[in-house]
Every structure is written in C-alpha cells, then in structure tokens.
Amino acid sequence: MLRTFAMILAGGESPALSVLTAERSEAAVPFAGKYRIIDFTLSNCVNSGIYNVGVLTQYRPRSLHEHIGVGKPWDLDRRIGGVRVLHPYLTSEGGAWQRGNADALRANLDIIAEQKVDAVLVLAGDHVYKMDYRPMLQLHEDLDADLTLAVHSVSPHEAHRYGIVSVDADGIVTQFEEKPRRPRSSLASMGIYVFRKHFLMEVLANGDEQNIGRDLMPKLVHQTSVVSYHFQGYWADVGTVQAYYEANMALLVETPALDLYDPEWVIHTRSEERPAAEIGEHARVDGNLLCDGCRIYGTVARSIIAPGVVVGEGAVVRDSILLSATVVEPGAVVDRCIVDKDVVIGSGAVVGDGEDNTPNQRSPDLLNTGLTLVGRSAQIPPNVRIGRNVVIRPRVTAAAFGGQTLVSSGATITR
C-alpha cells in the first residue's frame, strides 16, 4: 500500500446542527450514545492500517481536543506517526482564520512536506461511515493518479446537499458541481480524496482556493484526470438536525445498515469508566440503545440513551436522543427530542408536546418536522409544556422561561 498521511478536516462551523454545535465542532458531536462522529473516521484510518494522522481544527476545538487526547483509544499514541491535532496559528507575516478546508490544508503545507509519504488522504471528520481505505489507495496507485475521490450514490431528492460528480465510462470525473440546484447525477462526493503528495503541494502553493468542493475540485477536473472510486457501503452525512436524528434512529431497526457490533471493524472511542446500565423494578424499555451508567426507572421506548442518563419513576422518553448525564425527573415526558449533555428536565414537564408542527420561527428550514432541541446544560422547569420545533439554547436556566407554563411550537428560548 502507498505510504499515506491522513488529514482529517474537523474545523468548520456547522449551524445546520443548531444547539448540538453551539459549544463543540461537528466532528465532536456525540453519535449512537457513546461515540463521537470523528470516531468513525479515526477508526477507519487505523482499521485500514494508517497510523499517521493529522486532525485540522478551528471552530470550538476544546471538546474535540479533550476527546482525542494523545490518541490512545485508536492506538495512535505513537512516537513516530500517531495523531496530531493541528490548529490555526500566527506567523511573523501575520495570520488569519482559515477560510475553508482548502485554506486549512494550505496553512499546513509545512507539515505535509515533512511527511515521508507518497499520498495524502484528505478526509471529512463529520461523516458517519465504515470504510476500508486500502482499495481506494490501491486504485490510486494502479492508475498512477494525481487525484482520486470517493463517490457514493444518494437519493436524487437529496443530491442538492452534496458536491455532485459526473463520470465517464472509465470512471474519470468529467464534472464536479458543489450543491447544484439542478443536479445532473446522483453520485455525491464523500469528501474523501487521495492526492499524490507533490501534486497536492503544488496545487495549494500556487492557488488561493478556499474550499475543496466549491473552488478546487471544479478546477482540477479540467487540469488533470481525476479518478472516481465508487464506495458501496454505508455512509451518512449527518450535517443537519434531521439527518442526524434519522441516522441515529436507524440504529434501532432489527438489522441496521450500520453495524456497530462487527468484531472485524471495531469503532474505537474514548470511554469513561461507568457501571452497567440499571433497569429499575418498575421500568419499561422497548427497542432502545442503552449505554453504560444509565439508570432507567420510568418508560423508555425507541430511544438512544447515552452514558449516565437518569430517567426517573413515572417519566416517559419516546423516539428521542438523550446525551450524557441528562436527568429526566419523575413524571416528565420527552417525545421526539434531541437533548444535549447535562440537561435537567424538571418533574412533570412535557418536552415535545402536542401535534402543532409550526416550524421554528428563527430556523424554519432547519426545524419543521416536529423535533424539539434542548441545548447543553439547560434547565427545564417543572410542569412546563414545550411544543414542537422548539429550540432551547444551551445553559438556559429556569428563570429564562419567565414563569410561563406553555412554550408554543416554533419558539426559541435563550438566556
């Protein structure tokens, strides 16, 4: 296999994930209870035999830094190679925030130049998928390509969300359009690129493109033969609230497309030591993912319950995602919600109430399917009723509700 250096792009802002990225980068957003989104890309690297990895950060990197640490959970705590977290810095010539993922790579050309490798594997850190990169690297080597990109078939109705690729009979890319209004194909770029090292350095050094998909790829398609690698396995871009919710909920079906229990392809993560899950004597659970340290004394149905969550007696959680250490006090109801870490939902409160699906007034295109979002460390007062498509911003206290007992659908509560 080609000597390879992997660069994971994990620094962008993701407003389409609303409160989930208010205090963390998208790559650090929890997924499937115990994982972070970046765990899938890091695990794909080590499972593919790639132990030389750089992670490019910028937007709210603290949570991501703490999670990756020195890379021990992924066997990336190595003297030679391993994982290094790369962030923006000032130079004697000045400096500025990175303006896009291509600009982020350009800012780290010195790191790329130091690597004794043949290829640079550029990866998105915000997708959920299991992929062996070795066949793609082999195709790149066999064709002696300057650039190979991975593509995946998507629904024609979703194609406008992606970089869309057209290819000829030999798999050579003939056109690349970033999020076109009228897509010409349903082959989406996965944000996975293999560059010949010296080609990448030349392209970045001689250009000023900010974004790989929007600026760089349309140019390179006409500059060199760009090879496509068609990936057939599971892949999900969870960059919107709805896509994130659906990808999590899809794990609850009898045979999910994403197999998290495959011993041949383990998804590694940084785990806290917690006791086993506790299911109380009068609890009822049906069709859930329950993580270590959670304590269930009420009813939980078709939900994903992260480590350390407590559901009190008489409380009901349905069709929801509850992140770590959230407490649902006795008698409360949580229905079709995404609830971030360390939230307290007061006794008797109802979050996700009624059938009024009025879109969120501030983000109608983002929240219009009935999902209600609760940000990190928010406090929901007892006995309040909160409708659909509501956003509760992070660290909101009970005082922010001003004593009201009803929050209408489509509202936003801020500090």
C-alpha positions in Angstrom: 0.0 0.0 0.0 1.1 3.6 -0.6 2.8 5.3 2.3 0.0 7.6 3.4 -0.6 10.6 5.6 -4.2 11.2 6.6 -5.5 14.7 7.1 -8.9 14.9 8.8 -10.8 18.2 8.3 -12.6 18.9 11.5 -12.6 22.6 11.9 -15.7 24.1 10.3 -18.7 25.7 11.8 -22.0 23.7 11.4 -25.0 26.0 12.0 -27.4 23.4 10.5 -26.9 21.2 13.6 -28.2 24.1 15.8 -27.6 23.6 19.5 -25.5 20.5 19.0 -22.7 22.6 17.6 -23.2 25.7 19.7 -20.3 24.6 22.0 -18.5 22.0 20.0 -17.4 21.2 16.5 -19.4 18.9 14.3 -16.7 16.2 14.5 -17.1 16.2 18.3 -20.9 15.7 18.3 -21.9 12.5 20.1 -23.5 9.8 18.0 -25.1 6.4 18.8 -24.9 7.1 22.5 -21.3 6.6 23.3 -19.3 7.7 20.2 -18.3 11.0 18.7 -18.7 11.5 14.9 -14.9 11.7 14.4 -14.5 8.2 15.9 -15.7 6.7 12.6 -13.0 8.4 10.6 -10.2 7.8 13.1 -11.3 4.1 13.4 -11.4 3.8 9.6 -7.8 5.0 9.5 -6.4 2.5 12.0 -8.5 -0.3 10.7 -7.1 0.4 7.2 -3.5 0.3 8.6 -3.0 4.1 8.5 -1.3 5.3 11.7 -0.1 8.7 10.6 -2.9 11.2 11.1 -3.4 14.9 11.4 -6.6 16.5 12.6 -7.3 20.1 11.5 -9.4 22.1 13.9 -10.6 25.6 14.2 -14.2 26.1 15.4 -14.7 25.5 19.2 -12.0 22.8 19.4 -11.9 22.2 23.1 -14.3 19.2 23.2 -12.5 17.6 20.3 -9.1 18.1 21.8 -10.2 16.5 25.1 -11.7 13.6 23.3 -8.7 12.8 21.0 -6.0 13.4 23.6 -2.9 11.6 22.6 -4.9 9.1 20.5 -4.6 6.1 22.8 -8.1 4.6 22.2 -7.2 4.4 18.5 -3.6 3.1 19.1 -2.4 6.4 17.7 -0.2 7.4 20.7 3.0 6.8 18.8 6.4 8.3 18.8 6.6 8.1 15.0 3.4 8.9 13.3 0.4 8.7 15.5 -2.2 11.6 15.7 -1.5 15.3 16.0 -4.1 18.0 16.4 -3.3 21.0 14.1 -4.9 24.3 14.7 -4.5 27.9 13.3 -1.6 29.9 14.4 0.0 33.3 13.8 3.3 33.7 11.9 5.8 36.5 11.6 3.9 37.5 8.4 0.7 37.8 10.4 -2.1 35.3 10.2 -5.8 34.8 9.9 -8.5 32.3 10.4 -8.7 29.6 7.9 -11.3 30.5 5.3 -12.2 26.9 4.3 -10.9 23.4 4.1 -8.6 24.0 1.2 -7.2 27.0 3.1 -6.7 24.8 6.2 -4.6 22.4 4.2 -2.6 25.2 2.7 -1.9 26.5 6.2 -0.3 23.1 7.0 1.8 22.7 3.9 4.9 22.5 6.1 3.5 19.5 7.9 2.6 17.8 4.7 6.1 18.5 3.3 7.8 16.8 6.3 5.9 13.5 5.8 7.9 10.8 4.1 4.8 9.5 2.2 3.6 9.0 -1.4 -0.1 10.1 -0.8 -2.1 12.4 1.3 -5.6 11.1 2.2 -7.9 14.0 2.9 -10.9 13.1 5.0 -14.0 14.8 6.3 -14.3 14.4 10.1 -18.1 14.9 10.1 -19.5 11.8 8.4 -20.6 8.5 9.8 -19.4 5.5 7.8 -17.2 2.4 7.9 -14.7 2.2 5.0 -11.5 0.4 4.3 -9.4 3.0 2.5 -6.9 0.4 1.1 -8.9 -0.5 -2.1 -9.2 3.2 -2.9 -5.5 3.8 -2.3 -4.7 0.7 -4.4 -6.8 2.1 -7.3 -5.0 5.4 -7.0 -1.6 3.7 -7.2 -2.6 1.3 -10.0 -3.7 4.3 -12.2 -0.8 6.5 -11.1 -3.4 9.2 -10.5 -2.8 12.7 -9.3 -6.1 12.7 -7.5 -8.8 10.1 -6.7 -12.1 10.9 -5.0 -14.6 8.7 -3.4 -18.2 8.9 -4.5 -21.5 7.4 -3.2 -24.9 7.1 -4.7 -27.5 9.3 -3.0 -31.2 9.9 -3.4 -31.9 12.4 -6.3 -34.1 14.3 -3.8 -31.0 14.8 -1.5 -28.4 15.4 -4.2 -28.6 19.2 -3.8 -26.9 18.9 -0.4 -23.7 17.5 -1.8 -20.9 18.0 -4.3 -22.2 16.1 -7.3 -19.9 14.2 -9.7 -20.4 13.1 -13.3 -18.1 10.4 -14.6 -17.4 8.8 -17.9 -17.3 5.0 -18.8 -13.8 4.7 -17.4 -14.7 6.3 -14.0 -12.9 9.5 -14.8 -14.6 12.6 -13.4 -15.9 14.9 -16.1 -17.7 17.4 -13.9 -17.9 18.5 -10.3 -20.7 20.8 -9.0 -20.9 21.9 -5.4 -24.5 21.7 -4.1 -26.2 22.3 -7.5 -29.8 23.5 -7.6 -30.5 21.0 -10.5 -28.1 18.0 -10.0 -27.1 16.2 -13.2 -26.3 12.9 -11.4 -26.8 11.2 -8.1 -23.2 10.5 -7.4 -22.1 12.5 -4.4 -18.6 13.3 -3.4 -17.9 11.8 0.1 -15.3 14.4 1.0 -12.6 11.7 0.7 -9.7 12.5 -1.6 -6.3 10.8 -2.3 -3.8 13.2 -3.6 -0.3 12.5 -4.8 1.7 14.3 -2.2 3.7 16.6 -4.6 0.6 17.3 -6.7 -1.3 18.5 -3.7 1.6 20.7 -2.5 1.9 22.3 -6.0 -1.8 22.9 -6.3 -2.1 24.5 -2.8 1.1 26.6 -3.1 0.1 28.0 -6.5 -3.5 28.8 -5.7 -5.7 30.6 -3.3 -8.8 28.5 -3.3 -10.7 28.4 0.0 -12.9 25.4 -0.3 -12.1 22.0 -1.9 -15.6 21.3 -3.2 -16.7 24.7 -4.2 -13.4 26.1 -5.5 -10.7 23.5 -6.0 -12.4 20.4 -7.5 -14.1 22.1 -10.5 -10.7 23.5 -11.5 -8.8 20.2 -11.0 -11.3 18.2 -13.0 -10.2 20.1 -16.1 -6.5 20.2 -15.1 -5.8 16.5 -14.6 -7.5 13.1 -14.8 -9.5 12.8 -11.6 -10.3 9.2 -10.8 -13.5 8.2 -9.0 -13.8 5.4 -6.5 -17.4 4.2 -6.1 -18.0 3.2 -2.4 -20.9 0.9 -2.0 -21.1 0.6 1.8 -22.9 2.6 4.5 -22.2 6.4 4.5 -24.2 9.2 6.1 -23.6 12.9 6.1 -25.2 13.9 9.4 -24.7 17.7 8.8 -28.4 18.7 9.5 -30.5 18.1 12.6 -32.9 15.9 10.6 -30.2 13.8 9.0 -28.5 13.4 12.5 -31.8 12.3 14.0 -32.6 9.8 11.3 -29.1 8.3 11.3 -29.4 7.7 15.0 -32.9 6.3 14.8 -31.9 4.0 12.0 -29.7 2.1 14.5 -32.9 0.9 16.3 -34.2 -1.3 13.5 -33.8 -5.0 13.7 -30.9 -5.1 11.2 -29.4 -1.7 10.9 -27.3 -0.7 7.9 -24.6 0.5 10.2 -23.3 -2.5 12.1 -21.7 -1.3 15.3 -21.1 -4.8 16.6 -18.8 -6.1 13.9 -15.7 -7.5 15.6 -13.7 -7.2 12.3 -14.2 -3.5 12.2 -14.3 -2.0 15.7 -15.3 1.6 16.1 -12.9 2.9 18.8 -13.7 5.7 21.2 -12.6 7.4 24.4 -14.9 5.8 27.0 -15.4 6.8 30.6 -15.4 4.1 33.3 -19.1 3.7 34.3 -21.1 0.8 35.9 -23.5 -1.3 34.0 -26.9 0.1 33.0 -29.5 -0.2 35.7 -33.2 -1.0 34.8 -35.5 -0.4 37.8 -38.1 -2.9 39.0 -41.0 -0.9 37.5 -39.2 0.4 34.4 -40.3 -0.4 30.9 -37.9 -0.4 28.0 -38.6 -1.2 24.4 -36.4 -1.0 21.3 -33.6 1.2 22.6 -29.8 1.7 22.7 -28.9 2.0 26.4 -25.3 2.9 27.3 -23.2 2.2 30.4 -24.1 4.0 33.6 -27.7 5.0 32.6 -30.4 4.4 35.2 -33.9 3.8 33.9 -36.8 3.8 36.4 -39.5 5.0 34.1 -40.5 4.2 30.5 -38.1 4.5 27.5 -39.2 3.5 24.0 -37.4 3.7 20.7 -34.7 6.0 22.0 -30.9 6.3 22.3 -29.8 6.8 25.9 -26.2 7.9 26.4 -23.9 7.1 29.4 -25.0 8.4 32.7 -28.6 9.4 31.8 -31.2 9.1 34.5 -34.9 8.6 33.7 -37.0 8.9 36.9 -40.0 7.0 38.1 -43.1 7.7 36.0 -41.1 9.6 33.4 -41.6 8.7 29.7 -39.0 9.1 26.9 -40.1 8.3 23.4 -38.4 8.5 20.0 -35.7 10.7 21.4 -31.9 11.0 21.7 -30.6 11.9 25.2 -26.9 12.7 25.5 -24.7 12.0 28.5 -25.6 12.8 32.1 -29.0 14.2 31.3 -31.6 13.8 34.0 -35.4 13.4 33.3 -37.1 13.9 36.7 -40.1 11.8 37.8 -43.3 12.3 35.8 -41.6 14.2 32.9 -42.3 13.4 29.3 -39.8 13.7 26.4 -41.2 13.0 23.0 -39.3 13.3 19.6 -36.5 15.4 21.1 -32.7 15.7 20.9 -31.4 16.6 24.4 -27.8 17.5 24.8 -25.5 16.7 27.8 -26.1 17.6 31.4 -29.7 18.8 30.9 -32.2 18.6 33.8 -35.8 18.2 32.8 -38.0 19.1 35.7 -40.6 16.8 37.2 -43.9 16.9 35.3 -42.5 18.8 32.4 -43.5 17.8 28.8 -40.9 18.4 26.1 -42.3 17.8 22.6 -46.0 18.4 23.4 -49.0 18.2 21.1 -49.5 17.9 17.4 -48.8 21.5 16.3 -45.9 21.3 13.9 -45.4 25.1 13.4 -41.8 25.4 12.1 -39.3 27.1 14.2 -39.6 30.9 13.7 -35.9 31.5 13.6 -34.9 28.4 11.5 -38.0 27.3 9.6 -35.9 25.4 7.0 -34.0 23.6 9.7 -36.7 22.6 12.2 -40.1 21.8 10.6 -40.7 18.0 11.3 -41.7 18.2 14.9 -38.2 17.7 16.5 -37.5 19.8 19.6 -33.9 20.6 20.6 -32.6 21.2 24.1 -29.0 22.6 24.4 -26.3 21.6 26.7 -26.7 22.1 30.5 -30.2 23.7 30.0 -32.6 23.5 32.9 -36.3 22.9 32.1 -38.5 24.0 35.0 -41.1 21.6 36.4 -44.6 21.3 34.9 -43.8 23.4 31.8 -45.2 22.2 28.5 -42.9 22.8 25.4 -44.3 22.3 21.9 -42.8 21.0 18.7 -39.9 22.5 16.6 -38.8 24.4 19.7 -35.1 25.3 20.4 -33.9 25.7 24.0 -30.4 27.2 23.8 -27.5 25.9 25.9 -27.2 26.8 29.6 -30.7 28.3 29.7 -31.9 28.3 33.3 -35.5 28.0 34.6 -35.5 31.8 35.0 -35.4 32.2 31.2 -38.9 30.8 31.0 -40.2 33.8 32.9 -42.7 31.7 34.8 -44.6 30.7 31.7 -46.1 27.2 31.7 -46.5 26.8 28.0 -43.9 27.3 25.3 -45.6 27.3 21.9 -44.4 25.3 18.9 -41.8 27.0 16.8 -40.4 29.1 19.7 -36.8 29.6 20.8 -35.8 30.1 24.4 -32.5 31.9 25.0 -30.6 33.1 28.1 
